[in-house]
Every structure is written in structure tokens, then in C-alpha cells.
Amino acid sequence: MSGEYAQGIRRNWRQFALQIMTVFAVGLTMGSQRNVVPIMGEETFGVESLLVIGSFVVSFGIVKAVLNLYSGKWAETYGRKPILIAGWVAAIPIPFILIFAPGWSWIAVGNVLLGVNQGVAWSMSMISKIELAGPDQRGLAAGLDEAFGYTGVAVGAWLTGVIAAQYSLRPEPFYFLAAVIVVALLIATVLIEETLPYAKAEAAGLDDNSDGDGDSDGDGVGVETDGETSEADLSFIEIVKRATYKDRTLFTAAQAGHVENFVDTLVWIAFPIFLIGQGLDVAQVGVVVGVHSAAYFLQVYTGRLGDRVGRKPPIVIGFFLAGAGVLGMVLVEGYYLWILFSALSGVGMALHYPNLIAVASDAAHPLWRSTGLGVYRLWRDLGYAVGAILIGLSVDLLSIEAAFYGTAIAMFLSGGLVVAWMEETHPGLQS
């Protein structure tokens, strides 16, 4: 591999740190809507249906999912940095829409831009970290990415809750959001460097060391080809097919990623309304919602854990812990118990989140890893839209508690499928 583009977090720590700042800003942008916006639906716009309130998450999830896929494809052609900048440019109108929206439909439409920002900016920051880190530190890079991203979500939810409790639901919390977007755009434009050359250098090294045994990415993960097309030359459609259903392990990862976002959606739209209904104020809701996302910081450790013990064990344990945390929220009463079970579900998410990303990364050739990860993130983030619809219907037709029970059951079933079907993909730990 070219010395100029040698991989390793320590070797590339300056750019890695800037990418950490970028994903933290992405999290702040998302978190700024985690607490205040669902409450605005009821108190500012008088919306009573949780399915209607959840429409802003549906629009977010669909757009983010599609942009995850295509931003990965575009980044293979145009590079990571231009796509990252485009993601932040798309975010500029968001605070203005939230401040001046005359009705709830404006919030749902405006959240399309949040989906663009999250699908593009987070995807580019994540793939850049993986490329800077290299194969031996993929789990750690994914863990750091998700840890700081979701710490940003937690801080954003907490800060906007505090601001809203001190002033009002709008416009004050969104002045903070506007400042975050401006700073992040400046960092992306002025300081971030392109990482596509790292992927090309890694691919060149793999070509030099190819042993012809079907493990063309050098990770120990055997992949089948059609005998005519090399791994580096797979078409976009073939990559989508492989990452969706042709490979059973990747299918299992995709369904797991899809279901895990039911929890994230529940925290986003149902936690605030459930907790307000239990008598908590906006600032207290911000703490309960924020502690869930704050637990994601443990991904600094859990991603590295996956590099050491394998991807599958943390994924399985994480699914059952997250399901138990969601279930506990409706089985207990009291502010501190809700904080405890919110944190427990966050710990479970922290265990499996980066390791599912690592599974998708392990099986991909460097020259189409960005696209392969985009396919995984497509199915994962469609879970926002599907989860919002299912949770909204559960609440409108049954009760808000039913949404918690349904989400917990989905997590237990998905975790069982991981146990039965997912094979270990860690380079050197396959059976």
C-alpha cells in the first residue's frame, strides 16, 4: 500500500478527529428534533394521532434510506468530500422550516431535508473513518463513528429540552441547530480531506496479494462470483442483490438493522409522548430520551470488542438487552426507573449497532465497500419509516403501551434469527 495513503487511526488521527467532529454535528442535528418536535405536534399544532405525528419520521426514514444507498454509489464516482458538503448544504433550510412552519405537514416535508443530511453526511463520515482506519480497526472505527454520532443525538435532545423548558418549544431551540449546521459546513468545506485514495490504495494491495481462493477482499470472508466478473467489477445491481438476499449472513444483518431502528423510532416519537403523559416535564423527558442515546457512546468499546471476540456475540446480546429495556419502560413507574431502562435499551443498541456495520464491511471489496454499506444502511434506515407506521398504528388502534410491547417482541424475534442464521465474519474468526 502507498505510504502516502497508509491506513491506521493513529497515523491519520487529525483527519479521523475531524470526521469525529463531523459525525458529532450530524448527531446534534438529529438530536435537536428528538425531544421538542414530537411535543410540538401535540402542543403547537394540536395533532392527536401518533401516526400523523410519526409522519415526519416516515419522510425522514425513506429519504435517509434511499440517500444512504445512492450517496455510497455517488461517492465511488465523485469522492467522499463533495457528497459530504452536499449533505450539509441540504441541512441549511431545516431550522428555518422548524421555526416558521405554519402546520404539521410543513414539519413532515421539512424532515425530508434532515433525511438528506443524515443519509449523505453520516454515510460519508462513516466510510471515511473506515477507510482511514483500515481492516484491522474497522470495528473500532464503526464504534467511534456511532458513539460520537449518537452522543451528539443525546446532547442535542438534552440541550433543546433545556432551552425549550427555559423559553419555549420554538424558535429558541432551533437557533442552536442553525449554528451547528453552519459550523459543520465550514469544517467539511475547509478542513476535511478526500479519503477515496485510501480505498484505491487498499484495493491495489489486495490485488497484489490475491491468492485466488475466493477471498478477494483479504478479510477471510469467502464470496462467490459468477466466474466472469471480478469482485472489483461487480455492477451496482449485483451489489444490491448480494447485500440484500443472495448472502444469508448479509440478509440477516439487513433485517436486524431494519428492526433495530424500530427502537430508535420508538425513542424518537413515542418516548416523549408516553413520558409527558406520565407527568414528566420537557426537561425530564430530555434526560430520559438523552440517556438512551448517550449509552451509544459505549460503542467506543463495543466496536473494539467486536474486533477481538467477533461480530456475532455482541449483536446477539445487544438485541436481547435492547428488547428488555424497551419492555421495562412500560412495566415500571418512576422517573429514575425510566432512566434506568432507557439506558439499558441504549446499552443493547450500543452492543449490536457498530458490529452490524462491521459485518457489512467485512464482506465487501474496498472498491465497492461504500456501495455495499449503502445497501445495508438502506434496509436499516427503512426501519424508521416502517417502525413509525407500525408504532403509530399500534398507538392509534390500541394503546401507547402496545407500541412498546410490539417493539420488544420484534427485537427478540430478530435476535433469534441472528442466532440461527448469521455466520461470523470477523477476518480470522470464521469457523
Buried (B, 14 or more C-beta within 10 A) or exposed (E): BEEEBEBEBEBBEEBBEBBBBBBBBBBBBBBBBBBBBBBBBBEBBEBEEBBBBBBBBBBBBBBBBBBBBBBBBBBBEBBBBBBBBBBBBBBBEBBBBBBEBEEBEBBBBBBBBBBBBBBBBBBBBBBBBBBBBBBEBBBBBBBBBBBBBBBBBBBBBBBBBBBBBEEEBBBBBBEBBBEBBEBBBEBBEEEBBBBBBBBBBBBBBBBEEBEEEEBBBBBBBEBEBEEEEEBBEBEBEBBBBBBBEBBEBBBBBBBBBBBBBBBBBBBBBBBBBBBBEBEBEBBBBBBBBBBBBBBBBBBBBBBBBBBEBBBBBBBBBBBBBBBBBBBBBBEEEEBEEBBBBBBBBBBBBBBBBBBBBBBBBBBBBBBBBBBBBBBBBBBBBBBBBBBBBBBBBBBBEEEBBBBBBBBBEBBBEBBEBBEEBBBBBBBEBBE
